[in-house]
Amino acid sequence: MATHPLWSDDYWLLLLQLYLKKPEGMKALYSRALVDLSLELHIPPKNLYEQQFKLRHRDTPIIELIWDTYAGNPRKLNKDAKKLRSMEGFGQPKKFYDGVQVKETFERDFSPMADYPDLKPIMLVMILDLYFRLTPITMAEETPEVQDLAKLMKIKPQLVVEVMDVFQFCDPYLNRDDLMISSLLLPCREIWDRYGNDNPEKLSSFAAQLKEYFR
């Protein structure tokens, strides 16, 4: 994968700090710590995940220097990482013509939804994956799979069911023609358009990876 345009060699310091966190080593693609760093740097998790391989292999002189300087000195690492974060312009993405900030899809996906702050779009992805595993009659609060997913995401089963009900309006096979008035309809439709018509195995694989974020 090509290096992201917002990547800076200064960020090797932060990536090493993440790598050395217990348990030391490569962090999962959607682990919360890696996603949090992605949001901080405005660089997608996949790019940082790939950079971890370079860090582990120490395949450039600058990476080797960073290892030699900081790996055995966590106090210096934490101090310099804190200093880097305090520098003017840190974490500020490039801007387009009129100063509108760049906000990538992944940032929106991991951000709370305006009308439902307990939900993030990635949670809709996980609910959609479960939606395809159930039938309408089992999309209920007492269904064990619904309860398990709600517990994992730290939300109420009722909210999972509410999202599934909205997905039924997005599902062309159900032909729901009754009226739906919900601020969830637009974000659910967007997630359905992105994943609902694709290979269900891809959705299932993605949802399985996203579980790391909630652990």
URTA-V815663 format. One record per residue. RES is the residue in one letter. SS is DSSP state (H for helix, E for strand, - for the rest). NEAR is the number of other ideal C-beta (glycine too) atoms within 8 Angstrom. Layout:
RES&SS&NEAR  RES&SS&NEAR
This chain:
M&-&5  A&-&3  T&-&6  H&-&8  P&-&5  L&-&9  W&-&11  S&-&5  D&H&6  D&H&7  Y&H&11  W&H&12  L&H&13  L&H&14  L&H&13  L&H&14  Q&H&11  L&H&11  Y&H&13  L&H&9  K&-&9  K&-&3  P&-&4  E&-&6  G&-&6  M&-&7  K&-&11  A&-&8  L&-&9  Y&-&11  S&-&11  R&H&9  A&H&9  L&H&15  V&H&12  D&H&8  L&H&12  S&H&14  L&H&9  E&H&9  L&H&12  H&-&12  I&-&10  P&-&9  P&H&11  K&H&8  N&H&13  L&H&14  Y&H&11  E&H&9  Q&H&12  Q&H&12  F&H&9  K&H&10  L&H&12  R&H&9  H&H&6  R&-&8  D&-&5  T&-&7  P&H&5  I&H&8  I&H&12  E&H&9  L&H&8  I&H&11  W&H&10  D&H&7  T&H&8  Y&H&13  A&-&9  G&-&3  N&-&8  P&H&7  R&H&6  K&H&9  L&H&14  N&H&9  K&H&8  D&H&10  A&H&11  K&H&8  K&H&8  L&H&11  R&H&10  S&H&6  M&-&7  E&-&3  G&-&4  F&-&8  G&-&7  Q&-&4  P&-&9  K&-&6  K&E&7  F&-&7  Y&-&4  D&-&4  G&-&6  V&-&7  Q&E&6  V&-&9  K&-&7  E&-&8  T&H&5  F&H&9  E&H&10  R&H&9  D&H&10  F&-&11  S&-&8  P&E&8  M&-&10  A&-&6  D&-&5  Y&-&10  P&-&6  D&-&6  L&-&12  K&E&10  P&H&14  I&H&10  M&H&10  L&H&13  V&H&15  M&H&13  I&H&13  L&H&15  D&H&12  L&H&14  Y&H&10  F&-&8  R&-&6  L&-&12  T&-&5  P&H&7  I&H&5  T&H&8  M&-&13  A&-&8  E&-&9  E&-&6  T&-&10  P&H&5  E&H&10  V&H&17  Q&H&11  D&H&8  L&H&12  A&H&13  K&H&7  L&H&8  M&H&10  K&-&6  I&-&9  K&-&6  P&H&10  Q&H&7  L&H&12  V&H&16  V&H&12  E&H&9  V&H&13  M&H&14  D&H&9  V&H&13  F&H&14  Q&H&11  F&H&11  C&H&10  D&-&10  P&-&5  Y&-&4  L&-&8  N&-&5  R&-&8  D&-&3  D&-&4  L&-&3  M&-&8  I&-&4  S&-&6  S&-&7  L&H&11  L&H&11  L&H&7  P&H&10  C&H&14  R&H&9  E&H&9  I&H&13  W&H&13  D&H&8  R&H&7  Y&H&12  G&H&12  N&-&5  D&-&8  N&-&5  P&H&7  E&H&6  K&H&9  L&H&15  S&H&9  S&H&8  F&H&11  A&H&13  A&H&7  Q&H&10  L&H&12  K&H&11  E&H&11  Y&H&11  F&H&9  R&-&6
